[in-house]
Amino acid sequence: MDDQHTAVLGRLARALATAHPGSRPLSDTDLAALAPLLTSPNAVRAWLEARLDEGAGRVRVAGTLERRLLLERPGGGWVAADLSGREHARRHWPQWTARHVQVHTPDSWLSYADLTDSAVYRLTRPRCS
C-alpha cells in the first residue's frame, strides 16, 4: 500500500472514530480489506455498513477519487470527511449544496455537518450533464 492510500485509510478510520466513538477502531486487517475498495464508493459504503451493523445509520460516499467525500450519520447529525485531507472550504461545492449542506468546520477535512433530506438523496444520485 502506498503512502497516499495509507493516509486516506487513516482519515477514514478517524472519521469513523468521530462518528462512532464507542466502536472498535479499524484494525490493520480492516484497513487492508478496505484499501482495494477505495476506487468504488458503493463498495466502501457497503463494507462500512456491514462492519457497523445497526450502528451505521446512513453512509454516503461521493466525489472523485482525489476528493472522495465520506458522509456518515450515526444517529443524529452527519460527519463529513474529505478523505484527501483538504479542508471542506477548498472543495468546489455544486451550487445546489448552498441551501442543503452546512459544514460546521469548513477549515478542516473532518467536520460535523447538517444535510437536508434532498442533499442526502442527491449525493448518491448525482446529475450528470
C-alpha positions in Angstrom: 0.0 0.0 0.0 1.4 3.4 -0.9 1.6 6.5 1.3 -1.5 8.1 -0.3 -3.7 5.1 0.3 -2.3 4.8 3.9 -3.2 8.5 4.5 -6.7 8.1 3.1 -7.3 5.0 5.2 -6.1 6.8 8.3 -8.5 9.6 7.6 -11.3 7.2 7.0 -10.5 5.5 10.3 -10.5 8.8 12.2 -13.8 9.8 10.6 -15.4 6.5 11.8 -14.0 7.1 15.3 -15.6 10.5 15.3 -18.9 9.2 14.1 -18.8 6.1 16.4 -16.6 7.0 19.4 -17.6 3.8 21.2 -16.9 1.4 18.4 -13.9 -0.8 17.9 -11.2 1.0 15.9 -10.4 -0.2 12.4 -7.7 -2.9 12.6 -4.8 -3.4 10.1 -6.9 -6.3 8.7 -9.9 -3.9 8.2 -7.7 -1.3 6.5 -6.2 -4.0 4.2 -9.7 -5.1 3.3 -10.8 -1.5 2.6 -7.7 -0.5 0.5 -8.8 -2.1 -2.8 -12.3 -0.8 -2.4 -11.3 2.9 -2.3 -12.0 3.4 -6.0 -15.6 2.3 -5.6 -17.9 4.5 -3.5 -20.6 1.8 -3.4 -18.1 -0.9 -2.2 -16.8 1.4 0.5 -20.3 2.2 1.6 -21.4 -1.5 1.6 -18.3 -2.5 3.6 -18.8 0.2 6.2 -22.5 -0.6 6.6 -21.8 -4.3 7.0 -19.0 -3.7 9.6 -21.0 -1.2 11.6 -24.2 -3.3 11.5 -27.1 -1.4 13.2 -24.9 1.4 14.3 -24.1 2.6 10.8 -27.0 4.9 10.3 -26.7 6.1 6.8 -23.4 6.2 4.9 -22.8 8.2 1.8 -19.6 8.1 -0.2 -19.4 10.6 -3.1 -17.0 12.6 -5.2 -14.0 11.9 -7.3 -11.2 9.6 -6.2 -9.0 12.7 -5.5 -11.6 14.4 -3.3 -13.7 11.4 -2.0 -16.2 12.6 0.5 -17.4 10.3 3.2 -20.6 11.2 5.0 -22.0 9.2 7.8 -25.0 9.7 10.0 -24.5 7.7 13.2 -27.9 8.5 14.7 -28.2 12.3 14.6 -26.2 14.7 12.6 -23.7 13.9 9.9 -19.9 13.5 10.0 -18.3 14.8 6.8 -14.8 13.7 5.9 -12.8 14.8 2.8 -10.5 11.8 2.5 -8.0 13.8 0.5 -7.2 15.7 3.7 -8.1 19.1 2.2 -10.4 21.5 4.0 -14.0 21.4 3.1 -13.9 25.1 2.3 -11.4 24.3 -0.6 -13.9 21.9 -2.2 -15.8 23.1 -5.2 -19.3 22.6 -3.9 -22.0 22.5 -6.5 -24.4 25.4 -6.4 -27.3 23.3 -5.2 -25.5 22.5 -1.9 -25.6 26.1 -0.7 -29.1 25.6 0.8 -28.7 21.9 1.6 -25.3 21.2 3.1 -23.9 23.1 6.1 -20.4 22.0 7.2 -19.7 23.1 10.8 -15.9 23.4 10.5 -15.2 24.3 6.9 -11.5 24.9 7.5 -11.0 21.2 8.4 -11.2 18.0 6.4 -13.3 16.5 9.2 -16.4 18.1 10.5 -19.9 17.6 11.7 -22.5 18.7 9.1 -26.2 19.3 8.6 -27.7 17.8 5.4 -31.3 18.2 4.2 -33.1 15.1 3.0 -32.7 16.4 -0.5 -28.9 16.6 -0.1 -28.8 13.0 1.2 -30.7 11.8 -1.9 -28.7 13.8 -4.4 -25.3 12.8 -3.0 -25.9 9.2 -4.1 -27.7 10.1 -7.3 -25.5 12.8 -9.0 -26.9 14.6 -12.0 -24.5 14.3 -15.0 -24.8 16.9 -17.7 
